[in-house]
Amino acid sequence: MRKDKNFESGKLSCKLQAIAIAADDATKACLGDTIALLALLRQLEQLHREIRDGLFQESLPDNRQQLYSLLKDIESEGGWPYIERMRLKSFLVNLEQEDTEASSI
């Protein structure tokens, strides 16, 4: 049983690595194209939402032992997954810097 679990974990790890490589390739293909990068971010956010609101919520623990195990994993592996949106204030700071640089030329 343990061997099967390790095999399944290895298969998942390979799939996750393939997803990471595909995301990295897509990012490189969009380099310098703000609109394409924004579309990529939107797609990743949509995938995150679909996984979280669908299969993940359906698989949440229904007893204390499973809940404890999940919380222990979340704590040990780096917390809750979250895709943060860029704050408008940060975006505007970038624009202000560009305006300052442009006016000094």
C-alpha positions as CSV (number, residue, x, y, z in Angstrom):
1,M,0.0,0.0,0.0
2,R,2.8,2.4,0.9
3,K,4.6,1.7,-2.4
4,D,1.4,2.6,-4.3
5,K,1.1,5.8,-2.4
6,N,4.7,6.8,-3.2
7,F,4.2,5.9,-6.9
8,E,1.1,8.1,-7.0
9,S,2.9,10.9,-5.2
10,G,5.7,10.6,-7.8
11,K,3.3,10.8,-10.7
12,L,1.7,13.9,-9.2
13,S,5.1,15.5,-8.6
14,C,5.9,14.9,-12.3
15,K,2.6,16.4,-13.4
16,L,3.1,19.4,-11.2
17,Q,6.6,19.9,-12.6
18,A,5.2,19.7,-16.1
19,I,2.7,22.4,-15.2
20,A,5.4,24.6,-13.8
21,I,7.5,24.2,-16.9
22,A,4.5,25.0,-19.1
23,A,3.7,28.1,-17.1
24,D,7.4,29.2,-17.3
25,D,7.4,28.6,-21.1
26,A,4.2,30.6,-21.5
27,T,5.7,33.4,-19.4
28,K,8.8,33.5,-21.6
29,A,6.7,33.6,-24.7
30,C,4.8,36.6,-23.4
31,L,8.0,38.5,-22.3
32,G,7.5,42.2,-23.0
33,D,3.8,41.8,-23.9
34,T,1.9,43.2,-21.0
35,I,-1.5,42.2,-22.4
36,A,-0.4,38.6,-23.0
37,L,1.1,38.4,-19.5
38,L,-2.2,39.8,-18.0
39,A,-4.1,37.2,-20.0
40,L,-1.8,34.5,-18.6
41,L,-2.3,35.8,-15.0
42,R,-6.1,35.8,-15.5
43,Q,-6.0,32.2,-16.8
44,L,-3.9,31.0,-13.8
45,E,-6.3,32.8,-11.5
46,Q,-9.3,31.2,-13.2
47,L,-7.7,27.7,-12.9
48,H,-6.9,28.4,-9.2
49,R,-10.6,29.4,-8.6
50,E,-11.9,26.3,-10.4
51,I,-9.8,23.9,-8.5
52,R,-10.4,25.6,-5.1
53,D,-14.2,26.0,-5.6
54,G,-14.7,22.6,-7.2
55,L,-12.8,19.5,-6.4
56,F,-10.8,20.9,-3.5
57,Q,-13.9,22.0,-1.5
58,E,-15.6,18.7,-2.2
59,S,-12.5,16.8,-0.9
60,L,-12.3,18.7,2.4
61,P,-12.1,16.6,5.5
62,D,-15.3,15.4,7.2
63,N,-13.8,14.3,10.5
64,R,-11.3,15.7,13.0
65,Q,-8.4,13.4,12.3
66,Q,-8.5,14.3,8.6
67,L,-8.8,17.9,9.4
68,Y,-5.9,17.8,11.7
69,S,-3.8,16.0,9.0
70,L,-4.7,18.7,6.5
71,L,-3.9,21.6,8.8
72,K,-0.6,19.9,9.8
73,D,0.3,19.6,6.1
74,I,-0.7,23.2,5.4
75,E,1.5,24.4,8.3
76,S,4.5,22.3,7.3
77,E,4.4,22.8,3.6
78,G,4.1,26.6,3.4
79,G,0.5,27.7,4.1
80,W,-2.6,28.2,2.2
81,P,-2.3,28.7,-1.6
82,Y,-3.3,32.2,-2.7
83,I,-3.0,34.2,-5.8
84,E,-2.5,37.8,-4.9
85,R,-3.6,40.5,-7.3
86,M,-1.4,43.4,-7.9
87,R,-2.6,46.4,-5.9
88,L,-3.6,49.4,-7.9
89,K,-1.4,51.5,-5.7
90,S,1.7,49.5,-6.7
91,F,0.7,49.8,-10.3
92,L,0.4,53.6,-10.0
93,V,3.8,53.8,-8.4
94,N,5.3,52.2,-11.5
95,L,3.6,54.7,-13.6
96,E,4.8,57.6,-11.5
97,Q,8.4,56.3,-11.8
98,E,8.1,56.2,-15.6
99,D,6.6,59.7,-15.7
100,T,9.5,61.0,-13.5
101,E,12.1,59.3,-15.7
102,A,10.4,60.5,-18.9
103,S,10.2,64.2,-17.7
104,S,13.8,64.2,-16.7
105,I,15.0,63.3,-20.2
